[in-house]
Each structure stands twice: as C-alpha cells, then as structure tokens.
Amino acid sequence: MEKQTKKVLSFGKDLGKAHQNILIIGAGLCGSLLALRLGQRGYNVSVYEMRPDLRKVDISAGRSINLAFSNRGNKAMKLVGIEDKVKALCIPMNGRMIHDKKGNTSLSNYSGQDYEYINSIARGDLNALLLDEAEKHENVNIYFNKKCKSVDFEKTTALFQDYQTKHEFIEDADVIIATDGAGSAMRKSYYLGKKFLFSFSQDYLTHGYKELSILPKANGDYKAYKNALHIWPRGSFMLIALPNLDGSFTVTLFLSYDEGEYNFNNLTTEVLVLEFFQKEFPDALAIMPNLIDDFFKNPTAPLGTIKCSPWHYKGNTLLMGDAAHAIVPFYGQGMNASFEDVVEFDNVLDQNLESWEATFTAYERARKKDTDAIADLAIDNFHEMKDHVVHPVFQEKRKLEMALEKEFPKEYASKYSLVTFNEDIGYQEAMLKGRAQDKAILNLLSDKLITVDGDLKTTLEKIKQETNAILEDDRIAGLK
Amino acid sequence: MEKQTKKVLSFGKDLGKAHQNILIIGAGLCGSLLALRLGQRGYNVSVYEMRPDLRKVDISAGRSINLAFSNRGNKAMKLVGIEDKVKALCIPMNGRMIHDKKGNTSLSNYSGQDYEYINSIARGDLNALLLDEAEKHENVNIYFNKKCKSVDFEKTTALFQDYQTKHEFIEDADVIIATDGAGSAMRKSYYLGKKFLFSFSQDYLTHGYKELSILPKANGDYKAYKNALHIWPRGSFMLIALPNLDGSFTVTLFLSYDEGEYNFNNLTTEVLVLEFFQKEFPDALAIMPNLIDDFFKNPTAPLGTIKCSPWHYKGNTLLMGDAAHAIVPFYGQGMNASFEDVVEFDNVLDQNLESWEATFTAYERARKKDTDAIADLAIDNFHEMKDHVVHPVFQEKRKLEMALEKEFPKEYASKYSLVTFNEDIGYQEAMLKGRAQDKAILNLLSDKLITVDGDLKTTLEKIKQETNAILEDDRIAGLK
C-alpha cells in the first residue's frame, strides 16, 4: 500500500489536461463526483476514503439516510453524463405536507410550476453510483479504509492510517483536494498549523436531531402520501419525513437539547417519549409502532454550520464540499451545494489559468460568496419550517407566490424557487433578491396594499416595484 | 509558589459575599478591574498573569500603546470609585481630524454636545492604576510570570507554568474566570476539550496593522492638533493617530496584506515605504522623520474578531473580556466593552442567584447579544473610517446629525453617540436603532426629501418617521 505518486511540475496548459497527480481525501458524495469529473478530464486521480467500500459493506447499520436532490445537484449530474441513472433513484416531492396537532394535513407546493419539484434520494445509492462511474476510468483509483490523519500543506503530502493494519503512510501529489466532510482532517491541519491567517467558524444550533422511521405497510405500500416532504411544525421544534424507494419514510425529529417542556435532555423514558409524541404528533405516532426502539437506539446529533477561508493553501491544497462549508439541512441544499462546487471548479479549470494557485484563488473568489449565502439561508429555513409555515400571513404569501409563478413563469420566482430551481443564478443573488421579495410581499400584505385575491398582474407590478425600492434603499445605506 | 486554595462549597447567599475563592487568569485591563471589583465585594481573589509586573518592568519595549476610553468604560470606573484618577490620565479627543492627500484638514466632531468626547489613554498607565487599586485589598493577590497552559473545567483547576523556573503547578478554586485575552488558554481548552458543543469563530480582516509614531517637538509640544483622533482615509487603507501625554502620537497604519498597489507584503524597502507615504500621507511623513525605523522595527499584526458560546462551563468557569469576544479596534470600544462586562457581571451578582451556574447563565444571556453587536459595529466602522468619511453624502449626514444633537439633545443621538455616549442602552439596541437611522438619513438625503440646510424640527420628524418605518418593515419581514 506504500505508494509514492510521481510529482510532475508542469503547469499552464497541462492544468486542463493530464500529467498531474491529484489526491482526493474522502470518497463521499462530493469526493466521488470530483474523482469522476477529474477522471473524465484525464487527470491521474487517487482517492483515499476512511470508511469501507459502502458497495460491499452496509455501513448505514440498517438506516437509510435520504437527502433532497434538486436542480443544482442535477446540473452536476448532467456535466458528468449520469442524469438518467440518478433520476431512477429519485422520488419526486412536489411540496410540503403540513400536519397540524389534530392530524389535519395541507399540501403547500414548492413551486407554481408542475415540472419544478425536489427529490428524495438515498445517500448510499447515489454514492455507490458515483463510485461505480468514477472507477470506470482507469486513471481513477479509490482506496478504502484509509483514514487521513493530517495534511502537510507545505509539502503537499497527506498522512494516512490503514484501518485494518493500523499502518501509517504518507502520500505525495501535485495537488491535494480534501472532500472529507464537516470534520475535515485537512481543515484541522490548516487551523492547528497557524502558518497563515485562517478565518474559521463552527456554529451550533440550540437544537439537535434524531432519525426515526415510518416503515412500509405489510404489502410494501407507503403509510403516508409518498410525493411530499412531510412536516409537523410546532413553533420551537418539528418532525419531518422523506420517502424512500422501499416504501418507508426516514423521519427526523429536530428538538432543543435543553429548552422547552420536552427536550432531548429530559426525554429519558419511554413514557415521556410516548407522551410527547401523543401530544404533539399523534398522527405520526399512529404509524410509528417502532418509535421507542428507534428513539433509544439512534443517536442524537448536533446541527452545525462551518465556514472558513482561505479554502486553499497556495496551489498545493484545496478544501471542497462540506470540508469547506458545512450547513444545516433545512434548505435541502447541502449535497446540491457540494455538487455545484464541482461544476464551478470545472468551469474554472476550463479557463486554463497559469497555475493551480491561480485556479484555486479564482475558484474561491467565484464560489465562497454563494456557499456563505446558502449557509445563512439554511438557518433562515430552520425558522421558516418549524414556525413560520403556520403563520396566516406566511401562508398568504406562499399562496400568492404559487399563483404568480403559475401565471408569470418567466417573470416571477419565489425565494425558494430562486434557490432551488434557478440553478443558473448563484445562491448569493438568490438570497439578496429572495429576501427583498419576501420583505416586500409581507409588508404589502400587512399594509393591505395587495391581497391574495387581487388582480395578479397589478400585484406583480407592486411587488416588483417594492422589491426594487428595498434593494435600492439597502444599496444607498451601504454607500455603494 | 505551590498554592492550593481551599474549596468552599457554599452557594446561595454567600455568592454575593465571601468564603468563595475566585481564580482570575490574566491581569490585563479586564482581569485587574474584575479583581478590584470582586475584591471590593469581599471574595478571595487570586490573579495569575503570564507577563511580568508592568509597574516594575517596561514590557512595551518603548512603545506607548494608547486606547480610546469613553462612557461605557467610565461607568465601570465609577463603579469601583476611581473615575477621577482615570480622568487624570486622559486626553480628550473631540472629533476626527480628517487629512486629505494634499494635507488639508477638517475636524468632524463626535457629538453635537461639547461635553461628549472620547479620550486617548495609555494602556500601561491605566493597567498599573487598576493593579494598584486591586492590591489595596488584602483579599486580592496577584502573581506575575505565571502562564496558564490549560484549564480543566470539569475539576475547576488551571495548570500554570512559572516563566522563570519553568516549574508547572495546578491551582484549584471555586470558580475560574479567564480574562486572558484574544488568545485565551481557557477558551482553547473549551475548544479542544470537545466535552460540549462550543460555537466558535475567528475572522480575520484582509488588512493588518503596524504601529508607528509622531514624536514630540524638541520643546515637548505636540506636532499636530492634540485634541482629535487624526485620520488619513484612503478608501482601501488608512492611517490614524492618537495623542499621548508626553507630546507624542501613536500612529497606526491599517493596510491590506496583499491587495492594492502598496501592501504589507510588497512594502519591503525603504524607498517603497517613503514613496508610499510621500504619495498618500505627505503631511504625516513631514512630521515622522523616524518612519523608516518604526516601520521596519515594529511587527505587522493581524486584525481579528472572535466570538464564542457558551462562555461558561456549568458553574465552574467563565470567559470574560477579549477572551470571550475580541473585536477589531475601529469603534474604539474594545476596552470599553470589557470594562462594561465587569459592570454587567456585577449587576448579576447583585441578583444573588442560587448558584454560580445560574449567575453565569444569566450573565451570558444578558451580555452576549451586546458583545456580538459591538463586534459587528466595529467591522462597519472599519469601512466608515477608511472610506465613507470622504463621501459627500456621508459628510452631509454627519453635519446634519451634529446640528440635530446640538438642537435636540434629548431627542436625537447618532449611531456613533448611541454606541459611545449612551451607556445606559446596550450595544445591540444602539446598533439596531443606529443602523435604521443611518439608512433613513442616507435615503432621505439621496431622495432630496431632507437637506442639510432645511428646517431642523421638520427634518428631525422626517428622520424619526422614516427610522420607525424601517424598523417596522424589518419586524414584519422577520415575522415577529
């Protein structure tokens, strides 16, 4: 396993071609997609993953963790030519199915367009597909059970430990790209190395999460409506459920660790957990006979946001995906943002800049503003999902937005649509425009200057005018 | 020097009295003030400082580092009864003296009130005074040359190393409060300990700073106007100068590390430094014959913001001052905010809560929103000082605000005044109101709805109305 890649110091035109040995740390969703794309471009790619090969060993311990897959992620699948294969793994979710305390439900669509929806997809299935596709390229090699301990970013080498033999070894490369997730070993080396000014933040919510499940009926059917993301919003906490291909739903409880009548710290007995679900989620409880098992077997995990800068050290090393920008899950954009990283990086490679340093610098400059924005948007959506969705004025806003999107598909897109379905604009632009639009609509509704039943064309004009005024006022206040 | 403080486990009423051994890490401005106040309250206080006693050894290496001292800091001086002694160390600065490229100057006051100004004060003189006052209490002991290596926050013990003997020893206490600055050893123990979810951020500006000086005339007089904070704003960089009691000014250059025509990375020769100053700061250069010496002798230091949470671990340990919230220097509030920490903590002690944990929790809940706000305001002011102050619309705004403050002292206070001279409202409230006011004035001026020469009473009403409308729109958009 002791392997020394040969260092080739050819930059310039060779950047976009081959002769370069690229070491990728982590074969998760982002790393395996990156390996596939760089393999397609002709680079010599070695990927080191700390876990076993998920295609051979079930590392989810029976849990199917699912994710929301949407347009920005799909843009990356198109780039590498596997859009159809991914589509086969997807379950469309057309909207949010909101459950009140009495078990009444109402569907709130994600878009006014029938062809715009998000998808539930199993992390393991998608990761396996990406690994298979990457390994089709003989210039791509993936090594499992190799845990990265640290990276020497001056020397462009990484120290690994073999999980089975415990043997430690060093790998050399022309470039190291770390896609090793929120707990990135390379980011830790940046932080602890103190060789350059490294801005870094880890921000935890007061809430944690726990995965539960709704199993299929005996005949394999879904116990709840299949094509929606189910939400039980309760103001300061919530339950959600996403469908799986096998007829089950993965359910997630988001709850404070230590605040409120019920919280993760005080839900310590079966009686209390049942009491909590009976009171807050009776319709969910009715289809979760396995609740107690799940609740006490599964861990409670924290929800954190990670930002940092710079992502790269000279032209030697680069952070990508969650390693550079981990976000909370409430916009369903974590995986999509990491996939979009690869698309953006690919765009920069197309520019054939003079060096890896120029390439990494250009990539971070183009990309960081957008990953910062989706991190902030994801926190916004935490409050929207658990709380705002039940406010009458918020519901009026969504109703109006659905009508506008349906009537004026070219002229109007809500913040949710800008973020989720408009992959040609960046997250930052989507955030700035989307927030201004939200503010405009909420204030116009509140001041009774527009209504849900008013003439749509007039309403659209008023919203546009008010949105532009808000953006202009902000611009002037920023002295730009 | 091996000392074991006796652990007394009496809470409740004793909290506000004595019998409690409090260990303070760091005898800087915050730590020495805290020791003084807790000494006054009757606690047994031991302070461990890593540097030598600054009253005996000159640790500034000939440099006089000065700070801006204003109302919030003075509130703390009143609390401990040394207001007059501090006043004797102060040089009032009534406004910003702005220097253009040709050497023309204009004074922009900080307030419309003559009695509102900030002060230049030498860090060392103030620290020495606080140490003297603290040591007057026999229940306060201060030990120098003892560097904290780490804190065991479960056991409430701290590991120190004696600077001279290199001997390591452990100190025990009922409570440990770390006031050991931006590089806090205890905060590092929180971060590396991973025993609880610790949100943490370190954010560096792209700019660093370097201290320079304007020495006194041969007769001891000041070479520039004494009672102002001098600024040479140049858009993307700036020079400032604050007066010292000895007739000198401490000058600070804020400049990008690697961007722009001139930056810290490329100013490597005497010729380049002189060329840069000749071009950008000719009037300053004329009174800085010692520029080259200072420039190449003094270090370039980074500018960072640190935020974290929680500040405390149970009732055992607490972070205070820069250790909890280090900010950039552009609002002149770093020391003032740390002093206000002590006032706020003292307020919570007055509540006689049932335990140290309840005390620390209440203190962080009351205080953190305000230290977060001043951190953000300080970044805002970086852009204001180096850039905005030269914009015509900004200058009109300041002119108008001075007139309003003079004419309606009870009814109007600018953002700067709210932050600096209105110590009875918190930083967060000052920020929210101040930002809305700034936005209102800039937009009203830009839309020609108010002018600098208009009727002041009418102008005030328009500003108030617009400010309230902005706050209300934000409230509605936040669905609060």
Interface residues (C-beta under 8 A of the other chain):
Chain A: L197 F198 S199 F200 S201 Q202 D203 Y204 Y257 P302 G304 K307 D387 H388 H391 V393 F394 R435 D438 K439 L442 N443 S446 D473 D474 I476 A477 L479
Chain B: L197 F198 S199 F200 S201 Q202 D203 Y204 Y257 P302 G304 K307 D387 H388 H391 V393 F394 R435 D438 K439 L442 N443 S446 D473 D474 I476 A477 L479
